[in-house]
Amino acid sequence: MKATALIHRRVVLAVDAFAEVVVWRVAAPVPPSTHGFKYRLSYVVAGRCVVRYDNERDKGDHRHFGTDEAPYVFSTPERLLADFEADIARWNHEHRRA
């Protein structure tokens, strides 16, 4: 079974900002992740990725917020989207973007 795309969308949030969300269901987990999803979510402002969630082979689930990188505990695609949206709101608040 190959990967099945569940979500693939790009949303313009401001003249200089967009969010891109891509989530696949995969036949086998991407090690060291233990769930059946592969994903990348990014928030780009003025050409710079300021928030990103992804799971890479050998690196696992993690998130980037500004220049910080930390492990991310994946539970469901819905929770992933909610956490991503919350981080976009937090970044915008911290950087005084409406």
MARBA-3410 file (N, C-alpha, C, O; in Angstrom, 1 decimal):
98
0.8,-1.2,0.0,0.0,0.0,0.0,0.9,1.2,0.0,1.8,1.4,0.8 ~ 0.6,2.1,-0.9,1.4,3.4,-0.9,0.7,4.4,0.0,-0.4,4.2,0.5 ~ 1.4,5.5,0.1,0.8,6.6,0.9,-0.5,7.2,0.3,-0.6,7.3,-0.9 ~ -1.4,7.6,1.2,-2.7,8.2,0.7,-2.7,9.6,1.3,-2.6,9.8,2.5 ~ -2.8,10.5,0.3,-2.9,11.9,0.8,-4.3,12.2,1.5,-5.3,11.9,0.9
-4.2,12.7,2.7,-5.4,13.1,3.4,-5.7,14.6,3.3,-6.9,15.0,3.2 ~ -4.7,15.4,3.4,-4.8,16.8,3.4,-3.6,17.4,2.6,-2.5,17.0,2.8 ~ -3.9,18.3,1.6,-2.9,19.0,0.9,-3.4,20.3,0.6,-4.1,20.5,-0.4 ~ -3.1,21.3,1.4,-3.7,22.7,1.1,-2.7,23.8,1.5,-1.9,23.6,2.4 ~ -2.8,24.8,0.8,-2.0,26.0,1.1,-3.0,27.2,1.2,-3.9,27.4,0.3
-2.9,27.9,2.3,-3.9,29.0,2.6,-3.1,30.3,2.8,-2.2,30.3,3.6 ~ -3.5,31.3,2.0,-2.9,32.6,2.2,-3.6,33.3,3.4,-4.8,33.4,3.4 ~ -2.7,33.7,4.4,-3.2,34.3,5.6,-3.0,35.8,5.6,-3.7,36.5,6.4 ~ -2.1,36.3,4.8,-1.8,37.7,4.7,-1.1,37.9,3.4,-0.7,37.0,2.8 ~ -0.9,39.2,3.1,-0.2,39.5,1.8,1.2,38.8,1.8,1.7,38.4,0.7
1.8,38.7,3.0,3.2,38.1,3.0,3.3,36.8,3.8,4.3,36.4,4.3 ~ 2.1,36.1,4.0,2.1,34.9,4.9,1.2,33.9,4.3,0.1,34.2,3.9 ~ 1.6,32.6,4.5,0.7,31.5,4.1,1.0,30.3,5.0,2.1,30.2,5.6 ~ 0.1,29.4,5.1,0.3,28.1,5.8,0.1,27.0,4.8,-0.8,27.1,3.9 ~ 0.9,26.0,4.9,0.8,24.8,4.0,0.7,23.6,4.9,1.5,23.4,5.9
-0.3,22.8,4.6,-0.6,21.6,5.4,-0.6,20.4,4.5,-1.4,20.4,3.6 ~ 0.2,19.4,4.8,0.3,18.2,4.0,0.3,17.0,5.0,1.2,16.9,5.8 ~ -0.7,16.1,4.9,-0.7,14.9,5.8,-1.1,13.7,4.9,-2.0,13.7,4.1 ~ -0.3,12.6,5.1,-0.5,11.4,4.4,-0.8,10.3,5.4,-0.2,10.3,6.5 ~ -1.6,9.3,5.0,-1.6,8.0,5.8,-0.6,7.1,5.1,-0.6,7.0,3.9
0.2,6.5,5.9,1.3,5.6,5.3,1.1,4.2,5.8,0.5,4.0,6.9 ~ 1.6,3.3,5.0,1.4,1.8,5.3,2.1,1.4,6.6,1.7,0.6,7.3 ~ 3.3,2.0,6.8,4.1,1.7,8.0,4.6,3.0,8.6,4.9,4.0,7.8 ~ 4.7,3.1,9.9,5.2,4.3,10.5,6.6,4.7,10.0,7.4,3.9,9.5 ~ 6.9,6.0,10.0,8.2,6.6,9.6,9.0,6.6,10.9,8.8,7.4,11.8
10.0,5.7,11.0,10.8,5.5,12.2,11.5,6.8,12.6,12.0,7.5,11.7 ~ 11.5,7.2,13.9,11.0,6.4,15.0,9.6,6.7,15.4,9.1,6.2,16.5 ~ 8.8,7.4,14.6,7.4,7.6,14.9,6.7,6.2,14.9,7.2,5.2,14.3 ~ 5.6,6.1,15.7,4.9,4.8,15.9,3.5,4.9,15.3,2.8,3.9,15.4 ~ 3.1,6.0,14.7,1.8,6.1,14.1,1.9,6.0,12.6,2.9,6.1,12.0
0.7,5.9,11.9,0.6,5.7,10.5,0.4,7.0,9.7,-0.3,6.9,8.7 ~ 1.1,8.1,10.1,1.0,9.3,9.3,2.3,9.9,9.0,3.3,9.8,9.8 ~ 2.4,10.6,7.9,3.6,11.4,7.5,3.1,12.8,7.3,2.0,12.9,6.6 ~ 3.7,13.8,7.8,3.2,15.1,7.7,4.2,16.2,7.7,5.4,16.0,8.1 ~ 3.8,17.4,7.1,4.6,18.6,7.2,3.6,19.7,7.2,2.8,19.9,6.3
3.8,20.6,8.1,2.9,21.8,8.2,3.8,23.0,8.4,4.7,22.9,9.3 ~ 3.7,24.0,7.7,4.6,25.1,7.8,3.8,26.5,7.7,2.8,26.6,7.0 ~ 4.3,27.4,8.4,3.8,28.8,8.4,4.9,29.6,7.9,6.0,29.7,8.6 ~ 4.7,30.3,6.8,5.8,31.1,6.2,5.4,32.6,6.2,4.3,32.9,5.7 ~ 6.3,33.4,6.7,6.0,34.9,6.8,7.2,35.6,6.1,8.4,35.3,6.5
6.9,36.4,5.2,8.0,37.2,4.4,9.1,36.3,3.9,10.3,36.6,4.0 ~ 8.7,35.1,3.4,9.6,34.2,2.8,10.4,33.3,3.8,11.3,32.6,3.4 ~ 10.1,33.4,5.1,10.8,32.7,6.1,9.8,31.7,6.8,8.8,32.2,7.3 ~ 10.2,30.5,7.0,9.4,29.5,7.7,9.6,29.8,9.2,10.7,29.7,9.7 ~ 8.5,30.2,9.9,8.6,30.6,11.3,8.0,29.5,12.2,8.3,29.5,13.4
7.1,28.7,11.7,6.5,27.6,12.5,6.5,26.3,11.5,6.0,26.4,10.4 ~ 6.9,25.2,12.0,6.9,24.0,11.2,6.7,22.8,12.1,7.3,22.7,13.2 ~ 5.9,21.9,11.7,5.7,20.6,12.3,6.0,19.5,11.3,5.5,19.7,10.1 ~ 6.8,18.5,11.6,7.0,17.5,10.6,7.6,16.2,11.3,8.0,16.3,12.5 ~ 7.6,15.1,10.6,8.2,13.9,11.1,9.1,13.3,10.0,8.6,12.9,9.0
10.3,13.3,10.3,11.4,12.8,9.4,11.9,11.5,9.9,11.9,11.2,11.1 ~ 12.3,10.7,8.9,12.9,9.4,9.2,14.1,9.7,10.1,14.9,10.6,9.8 ~ 14.3,8.9,11.1,15.4,9.0,12.1,15.3,10.2,13.0,16.1,10.2,14.0 ~ 14.4,11.1,12.8,14.3,12.3,13.7,13.0,12.2,14.4,12.9,12.7,15.6 ~ 11.9,11.7,13.8,10.7,11.5,14.4,9.8,12.8,14.5,10.2,13.8,13.8
8.8,12.8,15.2,7.9,13.9,15.4,8.5,15.1,16.1,9.1,14.9,17.2 ~ 8.5,16.3,15.5,9.0,17.4,16.1,8.4,18.7,15.6,7.7,18.7,14.5 ~ 8.7,19.8,16.3,8.2,21.1,15.8,9.3,22.1,15.9,10.2,22.1,16.7 ~ 9.1,23.1,15.0,10.0,24.3,15.0,9.2,25.5,15.3,8.1,25.7,14.7 ~ 9.7,26.3,16.2,9.0,27.6,16.5,10.1,28.6,16.5,10.9,28.7,17.4
10.1,29.5,15.5,11.2,30.4,15.3,12.4,29.6,15.1,12.5,28.8,14.2 ~ 13.4,29.8,15.9,14.7,29.1,15.8,14.8,27.9,16.7,15.8,27.2,16.7 ~ 13.8,27.7,17.5,13.8,26.6,18.5,13.2,25.3,17.8,12.2,25.4,17.0 ~ 13.7,24.2,18.2,13.2,22.9,17.7,13.0,22.0,18.9,13.9,22.0,19.8 ~ 11.9,21.3,19.0,11.6,20.5,20.1,10.8,19.2,19.7,10.1,19.3,18.7
10.9,18.1,20.4,10.1,17.0,20.1,8.6,17.3,20.2,8.2,18.2,20.9 ~ 7.8,16.6,19.4,6.3,16.8,19.4,5.7,15.5,19.7,6.1,14.5,19.1 ~ 4.7,15.4,20.6,4.0,14.2,20.9,2.7,14.2,20.0,1.8,14.8,20.3 ~ 2.8,13.3,18.9,1.7,13.2,18.0,0.6,12.3,18.6,0.9,11.3,19.2 ~ -0.7,12.7,18.5,-1.8,11.9,18.9,-2.7,11.6,17.8,-3.0,10.4,17.5
-3.2,12.7,17.1,-4.2,12.5,16.0,-3.9,13.6,15.0,-3.3,14.7,15.4 ~ -4.3,13.5,13.8,-4.2,14.6,12.8,-5.0,15.8,13.2,-4.5,16.9,13.0 ~ -6.1,15.6,13.9,-6.9,16.8,14.3,-6.2,17.5,15.4,-6.2,18.8,15.4 ~ -5.6,16.9,16.3,-4.8,17.5,17.4,-3.6,18.2,16.8,-3.2,19.3,17.2 ~ -2.9,17.6,15.8,-1.8,18.2,15.1,-2.2,19.5,14.5,-1.5,20.5,14.7
-3.3,19.6,13.8,-3.8,20.8,13.2,-4.1,21.9,14.2,-3.8,23.0,14.0 ~ -4.8,21.5,15.3,-5.1,22.4,16.4,-3.8,23.0,17.0,-3.8,24.2,17.3 ~ -2.8,22.1,17.3,-1.6,22.6,17.8,-0.9,23.6,16.9,-0.3,24.6,17.3 ~ -0.9,23.2,15.6,-0.3,24.1,14.6,-1.0,25.5,14.5,-0.3,26.5,14.5 ~ -2.3,25.5,14.5,-3.0,26.7,14.5,-2.8,27.6,15.7,-2.7,28.8,15.7
-2.6,26.9,16.9,-2.3,27.6,18.1,-0.9,28.2,18.0,-0.8,29.4,18.5 ~ 0.0,27.5,17.5,1.4,28.1,17.3,1.4,29.3,16.4,2.2,30.2,16.6 ~ 0.6,29.2,15.3,0.5,30.3,14.4,0.0,31.6,15.1,0.5,32.6,15.0 ~ -1.1,31.4,15.9,-1.7,32.5,16.7,-0.6,33.0,17.7,-0.5,34.2,17.8 ~ 0.1,32.1,18.3,1.1,32.5,19.3,2.2,33.3,18.6,2.6,34.4,19.1
2.7,32.8,17.5,3.8,33.5,16.8,3.3,34.9,16.3,4.0,35.9,16.5 ~ 2.1,35.0,15.8,1.5,36.3,15.4,1.4,37.2,16.5,1.7,38.4,16.4 ~ 0.9,36.7,17.7,0.8,37.6,18.9,2.2,38.1,19.3,2.4,39.3,19.6 ~ 3.2,37.2,19.4,4.5,37.6,19.9,5.2,38.5,18.9,6.1,39.3,19.3 ~ 4.8,38.5,17.7,5.4,39.4,16.7,4.5,40.5,16.2,4.7,41.2,15.2
3.4,40.7,17.0,2.5,41.8,16.8,1.9,41.9,15.4,1.8,42.9,14.8 ~ 1.5,40.7,15.0,0.8,40.6,13.7,-0.7,40.4,13.9,-1.0,39.6,14.8 ~ -1.5,41.1,13.2,-2.9,41.0,13.4,-3.5,39.8,12.9,-4.7,39.5,13.0
END
